[in-house]
Amino acid sequence: MSPRKPVDQQLERNTILNVARDLFVEKGYRGVSMRQIAATLNVSHGAIYYHFQNKASLLYSIVAEDFSLLDQELEKVMNMGISDKEKLIEIFMAYIKFGVTHSKHYEIMFLIKDENINTLMNRGPNESYEKFAKAVYQLCGPQVLTPQKMWSIFLSLHGFVTHYIKCEETFENIKGIATSHAEFILTTIEI
C-alpha cells in the first residue's frame, strides 16, 4: 500500500465525487464508508469530511450534480432552432445518450435503492421527471398527452437505457436502435 497524501494537499471535490460514485455503484450505498473513499483516494478520511459533512451529503452532492448534467442536455435541446417534432426526437435521444454514456451517473440517479436514503433519492428523479414532462408537454400540448401516457413515455426511455447500460454498450454501438426507439415513441404521440 502506498503512503497517504498529506492532508493539506489540495483534494478536488470532483475527484471525490467521481471516486465515490464508482464505489457506490460497485458496492452499493451501505457497502461504502467514508474511510473506504478516502483509502481509494489515498488521503485521510478527514480530507473527505472537509468537503462533505457525511456519506449522505456526499451522495446527495453526486445526485444533484448528475441531475444538473441531465437537465443541461434537456435545455440544449429545448434551445435548438428545430421543429417541435424534431425536438421531441432529440429529447428522447439526449436522454438515451446521457444514460448510456454516463451509466454510473444514471445508476446513482435512478437505480440505487436503500431505505436509509429513499427520501433523499426520490427528490432528484421526481424533479427531473417534472422537467422532462414539462418540456414534452410544451412541445405537444397537454391535450395530446395524458399524465399516464407521459409516464409511459418516460418508462419506455428508462427501460431502454437500463437495458443497454446493463449490457455495457456504448451509445455509438446502439445509436441506430436508439433512433428507432425514439421514432417509435413519437408514433404514440399525436402531434
C-alpha positions in Angstrom: 0.0 0.0 0.0 1.4 3.4 -0.9 1.7 6.2 1.7 -1.2 8.6 2.1 -1.1 12.0 0.6 -0.7 14.8 3.1 -3.9 16.2 4.4 -3.1 19.7 3.3 -2.7 18.6 -0.3 -5.4 20.1 -2.5 -8.1 17.4 -3.0 -10.5 18.3 -5.7 -14.2 18.0 -4.8 -15.0 16.5 -8.3 -12.3 13.8 -7.7 -14.1 12.8 -4.5 -17.5 12.7 -6.3 -16.2 10.6 -9.1 -14.5 8.0 -6.9 -17.5 7.9 -4.5 -19.8 7.4 -7.5 -17.8 4.5 -8.8 -17.7 2.9 -5.3 -21.5 3.4 -4.7 -22.3 1.8 -8.0 -19.9 -1.1 -7.4 -20.6 -1.8 -3.7 -24.0 -0.1 -3.0 -24.6 2.8 -0.6 -24.4 0.7 2.5 -21.2 -1.1 1.3 -19.2 2.1 1.2 -17.7 4.1 4.0 -16.1 7.5 4.1 -12.9 5.7 5.1 -13.1 3.5 2.0 -13.5 6.5 -0.2 -10.5 8.2 1.5 -8.4 5.0 1.2 -9.2 4.7 -2.5 -8.1 8.3 -2.9 -5.1 7.7 -0.8 -5.9 10.5 1.6 -7.1 10.7 5.2 -10.8 10.5 5.8 -10.6 14.0 7.3 -9.9 15.3 3.9 -13.2 13.9 2.7 -15.0 15.4 5.7 -13.5 18.8 4.8 -15.7 18.7 1.7 -18.7 16.7 2.9 -20.5 16.5 6.2 -21.3 12.8 5.9 -21.9 10.0 3.5 -25.5 11.1 2.8 -24.4 14.6 1.9 -21.7 13.2 -0.4 -24.3 11.0 -2.2 -26.7 13.9 -2.4 -24.0 16.1 -4.0 -23.3 13.3 -6.6 -27.0 13.0 -7.4 -27.5 16.8 -7.6 -24.6 17.2 -10.0 -25.7 14.3 -12.1 -29.3 15.6 -12.5 -27.9 19.0 -13.3 -26.0 17.4 -16.2 -29.1 15.7 -17.5 -31.1 19.0 -17.1 -28.4 20.8 -19.2 -28.9 18.3 -22.0 -32.7 18.9 -22.0 -32.1 22.7 -22.0 -29.8 22.4 -25.0 -32.4 20.6 -27.0 -35.2 23.0 -26.0 -33.0 25.9 -27.3 -32.4 24.3 -30.7 -34.0 26.0 -33.7 -35.8 23.0 -35.0 -39.4 21.9 -35.2 -41.3 20.6 -32.2 -41.4 17.1 -33.7 -37.6 17.1 -34.2 -37.1 18.4 -30.6 -39.1 15.5 -29.3 -36.9 13.1 -31.1 -33.8 15.0 -29.8 -35.1 15.0 -26.2 -35.6 11.2 -26.4 -32.2 10.7 -27.9 -30.5 13.1 -25.5 -32.0 11.1 -22.6 -30.8 7.8 -24.0 -27.4 9.1 -24.9 -26.9 10.6 -21.4 -28.0 7.4 -19.7 -25.8 5.1 -21.8 -22.8 7.4 -21.9 -22.9 8.2 -18.2 -24.0 4.8 -17.0 -22.6 5.2 -13.5 -24.3 8.6 -13.1 -27.6 7.0 -14.3 -27.3 4.1 -11.9 -26.8 6.5 -9.0 -29.6 8.8 -10.2 -32.3 6.1 -10.8 -31.3 2.6 -9.8 -29.7 2.6 -6.3 -32.3 1.8 -3.7 -31.6 1.9 0.0 -34.3 2.5 2.7 -31.9 4.8 4.6 -31.8 7.3 1.7 -35.1 6.9 -0.1 -36.3 10.4 0.7 -33.0 11.8 -0.4 -33.1 9.8 -3.6 -36.7 10.5 -4.6 -36.4 14.2 -4.9 -33.9 14.3 -7.8 -35.7 11.8 -10.0 -39.1 13.5 -9.4 -37.8 17.0 -10.2 -36.0 15.6 -13.3 -39.2 13.9 -14.5 -41.2 17.1 -14.0 -38.7 19.0 -16.2 -38.8 16.3 -18.8 -42.6 16.1 -18.8 -42.9 19.9 -18.9 -40.7 20.0 -22.0 -42.6 17.3 -23.7 -46.0 18.8 -22.8 -44.7 22.2 -24.1 -43.9 20.6 -27.5 -47.1 18.6 -27.9 -49.6 20.2 -25.6 -51.2 18.7 -22.5 -54.3 17.9 -24.5 -52.3 15.4 -26.6 -50.7 13.6 -23.6 -52.5 12.3 -20.6 -50.3 12.0 -17.4 -50.4 8.2 -17.8 -49.1 8.4 -21.4 -46.4 10.8 -20.4 -45.3 8.4 -17.6 -45.3 5.5 -20.2 -43.0 7.5 -22.5 -40.6 8.2 -19.6 -40.7 4.5 -18.5 -40.0 3.4 -22.1 -36.9 5.5 -22.2 -35.8 4.5 -18.8 -36.3 0.8 -19.6 -34.3 1.2 -22.8 -31.4 2.9 -21.0 -31.4 0.4 -18.2 -31.3 -2.5 -20.6 -28.3 -1.1 -22.5 -26.3 0.1 -19.5 -26.5 -3.5 -18.1 -25.2 -4.7 -21.5 -22.4 -2.2 -21.2 -22.9 -1.0 -24.8 -21.6 2.4 -26.0 -24.0 4.9 -27.4 -22.4 4.7 -30.8 -23.0 1.0 -30.9 -26.7 1.4 -30.2 -27.4 4.7 -31.9 -29.4 3.1 -34.7 -31.7 1.2 -32.4 -31.9 4.2 -30.1 -33.1 6.3 -33.0 -35.7 3.7 -34.0 -36.9 3.6 -30.4 -37.2 7.4 -30.2 -39.1 7.4 -33.5 -41.4 4.6 -32.3 -42.2 6.6 -29.1 -43.0 9.6 -31.3 -45.6 7.5 -33.2 -47.5 7.2 -29.9 -47.9 10.9 -29.7 -50.4 12.6 -32.0 -48.9 15.9 -32.9 
